[in-house]
Amino acid sequence: MKQTLLLWLFVAISVMPALAQTRTISGKVTDAKDGSPIPGVTVIVKGTTTGTVTGAGGNFSLSADQNARTLIVSFVGYETQQVNLDGGTTYNIGLKEDPKSLEEVIVTAQNISRDKRSLGYAFESVKGDELAQRSEPNVLNTLNGKLAGVTITGSSGAPGASTNINIRGITSFTGSNQPLIVVDGIIFSNDLDATENTLFGSQPANRLADISPENIESVSVLKGPAAAALYGSRASAGALVITTKSGKELKGKSEVTFTSSVSFQNVSGLPKFQNQYGQGANNDFNNTSSNSWGPAFGTIDSVTTVQGVRVPYRAYPNNVKDFFKTGSIIQNGLNFSSGTAENNISLSLSSTFQNGIIPESKFDRNSVQIGGVKTLNNGVKLMTSVTYVRSSQRGVPQGNGGSAFGQLTRIPRSYDLTGMPYQDENGKSIFYNLTQNHPLWSTEHEKLQGSTDRVFGYFTAGYNIMKWLNVSYRVTADVYNDRRRFYNEIGSVRNPTGATVRDNFFRSELNGDLMIKANKSNLFTEGLDLNVLLGQNINQRDYQNVTLYGEELTIPNFENPSNASIFSQSGETVRKQRLIGYYGQLSFGYKNYLFLELTGRMDQSSTLPSDKNKYFYPSAALSFVPTDAFHIESNVLSYLKLRANAAKVGRDAPPYRLQTYFVGATFGNNLASITYPISVGGSSIPGFLTNTRIGSPALSPEFVTSYEGGFNIGLFQNRVSLDATYFYTRSSKQIFDVAVSNASGFDTRTTNVGLMTNKGIELVLNATPLKIGAFQWDVSANFTRIRNNVKEIAPGIDNAPLEGNAFIGINPSIAVNHAYGVIIGTKNARNDAGELLINPSTGLFVPGIAGEVIADPNPDWQAGLTNTFRYKGFSLSFLIDTRQGGDIYSFSMTDLKNNGSLEITAKDRDKPRILPGVIQTGDGKYIKNNIQISAQSYWGALGGLASEGAVYDATVWRLREVAFNYSLPSSVLRRTPFGAASIGLSAHNLFFYAPHYPADPEINTQGAGNIRGLDLNGAPNTRNYGANLRVTF
Amino acid sequence: MRRLSIYTGLLLLAVTFTGCKKFFDINDTPNSPTSVPPSLLLPTGLSGSAFSNANELNRFACTIIDYQAGAGGSPATYDIYNTNGADFGNQWRFEIYGGALIAYKKMIDAADATGAKAYTGIGKIMMAYTFAIATDVWGDVPYTEALQGDLDVIQPALTTQEAMYKGGTGVTSLFDMVRAGLRDLDTVTTSSPETDDIVYGGDIDAWKKAGNTLLLKLAIQISKKEPALAASVINEVLAKGEDAYITSNAETLGVNFGASTGSQSPVYYYTYVSSFANDLIVSTRYVNRLQALGDPRLDKFVTKPSGSFVTIDNGFRGTLPTPTANWSRWSSTLLGANGVGPVKLITNAMRAFILAEAAVSLPGINLGGNTAQGWYTEGIKASMQDAGLSSLEIDAYFTAHPEVVTLSGTVEQQVEQIITQKYIANTGNGLEAWNDWRRTGYPVMPEHDNAVGIDGTRPVRAQYIDQEVARNPAFKNGPLPNVKVWWDVN
């Protein structure tokens, strides 16, 4: 629990030098038991805000008022000690471990440091060393499995592919359900911008990918809407408060830390294929078939490809696997810091180079951060940090048909995918399927490149007007430009005449926060403490997307837009929204065992009608520590805290939802389409059409109300601790584009409707089962169970599709009395007894029923278990997590079943089969199906793209992370220039077990967002492993 | 210093409390206009009508009606008569109601406001045409309350097909809508379409002929159910004289498209560009029918890359012929080279066959010197000319096949001759052929192999789309595809 840096930060923020005559007091803080120095200990002059924290050697030094009488020395896990100042200047202090201590000081919203015991809501944090050097460059992926109440799902193993995160489920029908991301106080965009249709596109990054896990000091997770008053509505979905490694208290010294890691990636989670039957159908070879229902191997020796080449007829067991490469991730970081608490500077450099497992794919990230603190002679304290990041990504289109991944599930088992040329001398694809392209041709010639230049930073000026009154103003900015280049070579399936696209996304978010903080101890009565925060926030968000969409290319392999002759899909979209919020927080503490916190916020938003654009939302939280209140001294019960809170949060609308307007007209889809302006008879003809959405001039804010209760219990001197939470949220008056009768001429109308609830349980268990000498075994476990229920949508509406792209007949939806995000498709027909109905003349299923809920992507429960073993400088930890239940809708497995590639389809292939189900007889009764069909018909019937045959239980167990680390002992380091050094090995996603799905079900082709549980021929996952090094000079 | 800080803080607060009104007044979208002139809506509506006729509904009808056979995907499903509420959602939502019809509605509103009568006239004619597609395919559909979602009518009631064709209390009939459009076209207009009219390039006289010919089409559609009304509408048009309706192929109501990506006609794109092209192949039955008649249009309409026709039977479920490159498909003669179209909605040949059928089967048609045989001959010749046959070739056919080109026998037999020729002339326009077959039972077509459907018979309507059933109580418990629409008494 050594949160040196964090503690330092809190103190640095709140501590101002006294202007009175001072003297210097210094000393060393050690563990009273073994005499080892303790860094990070808070040392404060009693009755003042003057203080410091101890450095690496446990040393401290501070300037105290001449009249200062007492030092308060405190550190997490130790009993707080008061030291009388007897006139000396040097004090050596030994701290005793506190058996009752379980709590720690943590960062909550707006960088307010709090004793964890005072919080009326659940709180978890993860330290940087649990995220860094984990062979995984995306922060969210490194958090996966480590937090209760937090559901994280990667979209694939493609480099930079986005990762979805939801905290405590989903609370908004259409708004972002991702938590607010705050980096060093800066509201940080985690937006995901799509250049292509998400059903088929490559997978761009969520912009949190611009933060390297190596630069993170800690991540605090504010789960409920308790933080919303201080951060505004967007924190209603929770908040991830990230603190980066920046300035350190180094007592005027300088420190350089260098980290480096090299990791490798392999494809993971491919299904098991059969290797007994080759290309063809109905046991006949067919050189253009995408099926593997052909003759058994050994029955014919050789065949002729569609290109006329005679090739042996045999299995290529690794033909799909060999398409993938070994990927690599190289990460380096250099951090320099120097100075004191009042005046310091820090500089860090970081780089990540990833080459993915998919040919040509990569993700690179380079950043430089500079920051510092300066305290002026007049007491004004200035703090700043600015970071520049450049991230670049190259991905390849995915999805059904017309992409490498659309073809990879259709490779016959006898097709030598990687052993034969994939393009001719003219650059044309060579493939068995003449209307599709070879996957290697696709990865080479169909690409989406993104290059993001991002600057984010803050500037804060603060001043202590009184000892108990601090005023500060903070300006933060987060600005980026993501320049995309999309290219489809002439001959690509989706753009047969080629396409070259420039797609630039600009986002900027500016925030100004005025904060007045006051705190008084022993107010009115002994033991009653009061903290007050009053704030005002001005927020402006800008978005611009400029697209130059060039089609009909003439010159192959020439990407400049001058090569294009049609630009009808080009255009610009801008959005601007503003918000002013006034907020306050009142925190009472009584004798350190009873706490009450009240918050309130009023927002005024530009996106709502001017007469309804102000809305207020309050919260209250209560925390009580009976073990302290009643002085319970027990060897069993060491600590108990009870807590409860209630909060309401209002949310505004996205911009421009009040009006009905016209847009450039388009007709059709990938079967046939036109986009205005069209070119007819030599004239360019523009055309407009009403937008499909009816605007709502009477829109009002939507609200989420949340109730939470829980307890923390510590047993056996806190060797075992349990944190349990129950929560209930109620989302109402949702701003939702309600589906309307299309005969009205429109498709949706923006309205305040609906009701949705979430109920959940979160458990966090920490224990130290074994501690013998220098050996220690720690266990950390978490459990989450969330039940979401859509209670109402709109009068007369039973279900509605989610915003986003969907295939016809496969709609991610909300449906009354179902959980959010269920997939509506075609369900097999059943009789009243629930038995599948079989067509008596074919032996196949009778036609299914469209428009039924067939899949629910929400897991029943999830859990993670981290075991850590430590012995002297060695540590070994591994994380196992599981997700139980929840469905995945898989195009890939449907393809592989249908086309006879899966291992299971070869089993007893020559024997007839009978589909499960019943046949209706003439008298209306049902008899068990007894009609024999071929294996090909059988597996085909069980597949079916737009049917429940594509739905699988996504239950999975996973060895998500293994990390081994060795810190060199100081006896060795003494002979080196290093202050600290460690080496380690790490692995990510080493092994998984999915009992009901033939591949890895943690995949989400459409990327981060509210649509979940679909594998639409996406890229597979990876298994990562690597070695790393950290040295400090 | 303290005082200074307090003042600074108060000042900041003061600044932010004032001037809020303007600060927040930024929510009018800069991305999209809230009103547009009629000239931006006309091409949208026209191409929307073309998509309604020539996209997925056409693929459905072309398989049902034996022009083509389904080789994969949805067409293969249609080919065994299977269709349900999951089909044609896009057509209803984004081509008909949310496409052409709302475009015409907004165009008429905008044009009325400025006295641009040329636009209101075209809008009413094309609105009637497109509503007719909706009712002919689905039966009773929203009509009087449709297209008013932005006026809070989000669950419009159904109007019966009978009321749509015949009118009634509070219901303007499709005929009256066309007549109102024709009156508008006779009125002085403040502005006229030019290149935005992707049918006639702004030729208002041509639109008048199209409107009158549409009256004929609508009339013949209900002629089995309401022969007297049909005859009176047809007489009303005939009375205006030959200059009042389409009498040459050049006057055909066809929507033009472009040759470049994003401008191509839907049926061309599907057949020659899309990756779904191999879901459809020309039907063996179609080839056999034309070969039996020795009809020279077969070679014009259908490709044979290998030198012979490669087709499959309707409902065929065996191994498909390979390679797909040799499959017989619609030719660019039929579809228009490179995707320019036009998508022909109402042709000169259709007009001639309508009049021929009326002359043979309806009472009291004012022939005015014309004959059923004359119109029949005119229809065949117009179609053959349209197919690119020379007059020598056409004459040769007429000489060689008098049994085909001469009307004979009972009224019913003559109707069969007329509709069979109309079927050939309508090649590729599945909806019109399906309309005629449902109405008359011609041409006679055996059921498809492996037919399933509701009861193994050809669908005679489309089921209401799932989205409407979910969104509008008016659509609950709609009829299945084997239930005939009102005008279908055959």
Interface residues (C-beta under 8 A of the other chain):
Chain A: A281 N282 D284 N286 T288 V306 N378 G379 G401 G402 L434 T435 Q436 Y463 I465 M466 V471 Y473 V493 R494 N495 P496 T497 L514 I516 Q536 I538 E551 E552 S565 I566 S568 Q569 E572 T573 V574 K576 Q577 R578 I580 Q604 S605 S606 T607 S610 N613 P655 Y656 L658 Q659 T660 Y661 F662 V663 A665 F667 G668 N669 N670 L671 A672 S673 I674 T675 Y676 I678 S679 V680 G681 S683 I685 P686 G687 F688 L689 T690 N691 T692 I694 A739 V740 S741 N742 A743 S744 G745 F746 D747 R749 G796 I797 D798 N799 I808 G809 T826 N839 P847 A850 G851 A946
Chain B: M1 R2 S5 I6 G9 L12 L13 T16 C20 K21 F23 F24 D25 I26 N27 D28 T29 P30 N31 S32 P33 T34 S35 V36 L40 L41 P43 T44 S47 G48 F51 N55 E56 N82 N84 G85 A86 G89 N90 W92 R93 F94 E95 Y97 G98 G99 L101 I102 A103 K105 K106 V141 P142 A146 L147 Q148 G149 D150 V153 I154 Q155 P156 T195 D196 I198 G201 N256 F257 G258 A259 S260 T261 G262 S263 Q264 P266 V267 Y269 Y270 V273 S274 S275 F276 A277 N278 T319 T322 P323 T324 A325 V340 V452 I465 D466 Q467 E468 V469 A470 R471 N472 P473 A474 F475
